[in-house]
Every structure is written in C-alpha cells, then in structure tokens.
Amino acid sequence: MAHEVFTDAWAQAWCSKINENENYKENAKDWEWPLILKMSGTSGTDIAEDRAVYVDLKNGECLAGREATSGDMEKAPYIVTATAKTWQKVLNGDTDLMTGIMWGKIKLEKGNLGAIAQYVSAAKQLVVSAAKVETTFPENI
C-alpha cells in the first residue's frame, strides 16, 4: 500500500523497513539519537506547509516512527531539511543524502555534521529503507 510522503503512515512504514534492514542494524549499532526529516513547504505547490517525520533510533533499531510534533522538533538532536523535489530525488536514488548536504541541497538544520559524518553508511541505509516504502508524492511539487 502506498503512503503519501512524510505523513504519519509513511513514517511508521519507514520505521518497519529500517527494522528489516540488516545493513542498517550493523552500521548503526552505536547510533542512539532520534532523527527528524523535514520537507519544507513551498507556496503554490501541493505541499504548501512543512512536513516532518520523526524516527526514534537506537543501536540499529527503529523504536518508533511518526509524524513529528513540535516537542520532537525541539528535542531531537538531528533535523535534516530539504524541499519536496529534493526528497523525491533522494528517495528515487538520484541524489545522495550526504552529497546533498555537502552541496547545500539538503540542510542539516540541527545537529553536528562531524558527528553524523561518522555514520555515513548508516545514513545511506536509512535512505535505502525509506526508498523501500511505497511512496506517493503530490503531483505539483
């Protein structure tokens, strides 16, 4: 079943895919922090307001996935932000997450780049897991 990108149902499905990913488990065995992916809204498109999803990640496991709350936004140590079009390219495999951050297409809105850089392989596996979620994007992005 397809889920619209960065919704509560999508985040739950992503969490399930993370937990099925053995490569993620291995590469993230020391990762212990929640992460938020945020899609910036764009006026005049079908995603006019920001959307964000939260995953509670600990030692190679996703403990929870959901739509991010304002409390999550305050407490989460890592927030990664991009436009809907950029996230679509990331999930389709056309843009690498870490390359996108380095080139400024994707912003590490909150968190330490040096710390997250130690987990490049884990980050790639998070994207691999997200790409396995049957995802729909609004047409006008």
KEKE-3310 file (N, C-alpha, C; in steps of 0.2 Angstrom, whole numbers, plus 5000, padded with zeros to 4 digits):
npx = (5004:5003:5010:5007:5021:5031:5021:5011:5008:5017:5029:5028:5028:5041:5049:5047:5053:5066:5069:5069:5081:5096:5108:5108:5106:5119:5127:5123:5124:5130:5123:5112:5102:5087:5080:5075:5067:5063:5052:5052:5039:5032:5025:5011:5012:5007:5011:5011:5014:5026:5032:5036:5044:5047:5059:5064:5079:5089:5104:5104:5091:5074:5064:5052:5041:5034:5023:5031:5031:5029:5036:5045:5052:5059:5067:5073:5090:5095:5090:5085:5083:5075:5068:5053:5055:5068:5069:5061:5070:5081:5074:5072:5084:5092:5099:5112:5111:5121:5130:5121:5119:5132:5133:5124:5110:5103:5099:5107:5098:5098:5110:5126:5137:5150:5149:5138:5144:5151:5143:5140:5137:5127:5117:5115:5109:5097:5091:5090:5081:5070:5067:5062:5049:5033:5029:5020:5020:5014:5007:5010:5024)
npy = (4994:5011:5026:5043:5054:5058:5058:5052:5039:5035:5037:5027:5016:5017:5016:5002:4997:5000:4992:4980:4980:4973:4978:4991:4989:4984:4995:5005:5002:5009:5021:5032:5041:5051:5056:5068:5070:5083:5091:5105:5116:5123:5138:5138:5125:5108:5104:5115:5118:5115:5098:5085:5070:5059:5048:5037:5031:5019:5010:5003:5000:5004:5012:5019:5027:5041:5056:5071:5080:5097:5096:5086:5092:5102:5094:5084:5079:5079:5086:5085:5094:5097:5102:5096:5091:5089:5079:5069:5066:5061:5049:5042:5039:5047:5057:5058:5057:5062:5069:5078:5086:5091:5099:5108:5106:5099:5102:5102:5105:5105:5099:5090:5090:5084:5074:5066:5063:5052:5042:5039:5027:5021:5032:5031:5019:5021:5029:5019:5011:5020:5021:5009:5010:5011:5025:5040:5055:5072:5078:5092:5098)
npz = (5000:4996:5003:5007:5005:5020:5030:5044:5043:5033:5040:5049:5041:5036:5048:5050:5039:5041:5052:5046:5039:5038:5035:5040:5053:5057:5053:5061:5074:5085:5085:5093:5094:5091:5075:5063:5048:5038:5027:5017:5015:5000:4993:4983:4978:4980:4992:5003:5016:5029:5032:5043:5049:5062:5068:5081:5084:5090:5093:5081:5078:5075:5085:5085:5074:5067:5063:5065:5080:5088:5100:5097:5087:5095:5104:5097:5092:5079:5064:5047:5033:5017:5001:4994:4981:4981:4991:4984:4974:4982:4987:4976:4972:4965:4970:4982:5000:5009:5000:4995:5007:5008:4996:4999:4995:5003:5020:5035:5048:5061:5073:5073:5061:5060:5069:5064:5052:5055:5053:5040:5032:5039:5037:5024:5023:5030:5020:5010:5016:5017:5004:5001:5005:4999:4991:4988:4980:4980:4965:4960:4964)
capx = (5000:5007:5009:5010:5027:5031:5015:5012:5008:5024:5035:5028:5031:5049:5052:5047:5058:5073:5070:5070:5087:5101:5114:5107:5107:5126:5131:5120:5124:5132:5119:5107:5098:5081:5081:5069:5067:5058:5051:5050:5033:5033:5019:5009:5013:5003:5014:5012:5017:5032:5030:5042:5043:5052:5061:5067:5083:5094:5108:5102:5084:5069:5059:5046:5041:5028:5024:5035:5027:5033:5040:5050:5057:5063:5071:5078:5096:5096:5085:5088:5078:5075:5062:5049:5058:5075:5067:5059:5076:5084:5071:5072:5091:5095:5103:5114:5109:5127:5132:5116:5121:5139:5132:5119:5104:5100:5102:5107:5096:5100:5115:5133:5139:5155:5146:5134:5148:5154:5138:5138:5134:5120:5113:5114:5104:5091:5088:5088:5075:5065:5066:5058:5042:5029:5028:5017:5022:5009:5010:5013:5029)
capy = (5000:5017:5031:5049:5055:5062:5058:5048:5032:5034:5036:5020:5011:5018:5013:4995:4995:5001:4986:4974:4981:4971:4983:4997:4987:4983:5001:5010:4999:5014:5027:5032:5048:5052:5060:5071:5073:5089:5093:5112:5118:5128:5141:5137:5118:5104:5104:5122:5119:5110:5091:5082:5064:5058:5041:5036:5027:5017:5004:4999:4998:5010:5011:5022:5032:5045:5062:5074:5085:5102:5094:5082:5097:5105:5089:5079:5082:5080:5088:5086:5098:5098:5103:5090:5089:5086:5072:5064:5064:5056:5043:5039:5037:5052:5062:5055:5061:5066:5073:5084:5090:5094:5104:5113:5105:5097:5106:5099:5111:5104:5093:5091:5087:5080:5068:5062:5060:5045:5037:5039:5021:5021:5036:5028:5013:5024:5031:5013:5009:5024:5020:5003:5012:5013:5032:5044:5062:5076:5080:5098:5099)
capz = (5000:4995:5008:5004:5008:5026:5034:5050:5040:5029:5045:5053:5036:5036:5054:5049:5034:5045:5056:5042:5035:5042:5034:5044:5060:5058:5053:5066:5081:5090:5085:5099:5094:5086:5069:5060:5041:5037:5020:5018:5011:4995:4991:4976:4977:4984:4999:5005:5023:5031:5034:5046:5052:5067:5070:5087:5083:5095:5092:5075:5078:5075:5091:5084:5068:5067:5061:5071:5084:5090:5105:5094:5084:5100:5107:5093:5091:5072:5059:5040:5029:5010:4998:4992:4975:4983:4994:4979:4971:4987:4988:4969:4971:4960:4974:4988:5005:5011:4995:4995:5012:5006:4991:5001:4993:5009:5025:5042:5051:5068:5074:5072:5054:5061:5072:5059:5046:5057:5052:5033:5030:5042:5034:5017:5024:5031:5014:5007:5019:5015:4997:5000:5007:4993:4992:4983:4980:4976:4958:4959:4969)
cpx = (5004:5005:5011:5016:5027:5025:5016:5012:5015:5029:5034:5030:5038:5052:5052:5052:5065:5074:5071:5077:5093:5107:5114:5108:5115:5129:5128:5120:5126:5127:5113:5103:5092:5083:5074:5071:5062:5058:5048:5044:5035:5026:5018:5010:5008:5005:5016:5015:5022:5028:5037:5040:5049:5053:5065:5072:5088:5097:5105:5095:5080:5064:5052:5046:5034:5029:5027:5030:5032:5038:5046:5055:5061:5068:5076:5084:5098:5090:5088:5082:5080:5068:5059:5053:5064:5074:5065:5065:5080:5081:5071:5079:5095:5100:5105:5113:5116:5130:5127:5117:5127:5138:5127:5112:5099:5103:5102:5105:5098:5105:5122:5135:5145:5153:5142:5138:5151:5149:5135:5134:5128:5115:5111:5108:5097:5087:5086:5082:5069:5063:5062:5050:5039:5027:5025:5019:5016:5012:5013:5018:5034)
cpy = (5006:5022:5037:5051:5060:5063:5053:5040:5030:5033:5030:5015:5011:5015:5005:4993:4996:4995:4980:4975:4979:4975:4989:4995:4986:4990:5006:5007:5003:5020:5026:5038:5048:5056:5062:5073:5078:5091:5100:5113:5123:5131:5139:5130:5114:5102:5111:5123:5113:5103:5089:5075:5062:5050:5041:5030:5025:5010:5000:4997:5005:5008:5014:5027:5035:5052:5066:5080:5091:5101:5090:5087:5100:5100:5085:5083:5083:5081:5089:5089:5098:5100:5096:5087:5086:5079:5067:5062:5059:5049:5039:5037:5041:5057:5058:5060:5065:5071:5079:5089:5094:5100:5109:5112:5102:5100:5102:5105:5111:5098:5095:5087:5082:5073:5063:5059:5053:5040:5037:5033:5020:5025:5034:5022:5016:5026:5024:5010:5013:5023:5014:5004:5014:5020:5035:5051:5066:5078:5087:5100:5103)
cpz = (5000:5001:5005:5009:5015:5030:5039:5047:5036:5034:5048:5048:5036:5042:5053:5044:5037:5049:5052:5038:5040:5041:5039:5051:5062:5058:5058:5073:5087:5090:5090:5099:5089:5080:5066:5053:5040:5029:5020:5013:5006:4993:4984:4974:4981:4991:5001:5012:5024:5033:5037:5049:5056:5068:5076:5085:5088:5093:5086:5074:5078:5080:5089:5077:5068:5064:5067:5074:5085:5095:5102:5091:5089:5103:5103:5091:5083:5068:5052:5036:5021:5007:4996:4986:4976:4986:4989:4976:4975:4987:4981:4968:4966:4964:4981:4994:5008:5006:4994:5001:5011:5001:4993:4998:4998:5015:5032:5047:5059:5069:5072:5066:5056:5064:5068:5053:5048:5055:5045:5030:5033:5039:5027:5018:5026:5025:5010:5010:5017:5008:4996:5002:5000:4994:4986:4985:4977:4969:4957:4965:4965)
residu = (MET:ALA:HIS:GLU:VAL:PHE:THR:ASP:ALA:TRP:ALA:GLN:ALA:TRP:CYS:SER:LYS:ILE:ASN:GLU:ASN:GLU:ASN:TYR:LYS:GLU:ASN:ALA:LYS:ASP:TRP:GLU:TRP:PRO:LEU:ILE:LEU:LYS:MET:SER:GLY:THR:SER:GLY:THR:ASP:ILE:ALA:GLU:ASP:ARG:ALA:VAL:TYR:VAL:ASP:LEU:LYS:ASN:GLY:GLU:CYS:LEU:ALA:GLY:ARG:GLU:ALA:THR:SER:GLY:ASP:MET:GLU:LYS:ALA:PRO:TYR:ILE:VAL:THR:ALA:THR:ALA:LYS:THR:TRP:GLN:LYS:VAL:LEU:ASN:GLY:ASP:THR:ASP:LEU:MET:THR:GLY:ILE:MET:TRP:GLY:LYS:ILE:LYS:LEU:GLU:LYS:GLY:ASN:LEU:GLY:ALA:ILE:ALA:GLN:TYR:VAL:SER:ALA:ALA:LYS:GLN:LEU:VAL:VAL:SER:ALA:ALA:LYS:VAL:GLU:THR:THR:PHE:PRO:GLU:ASN:ILE)
# end
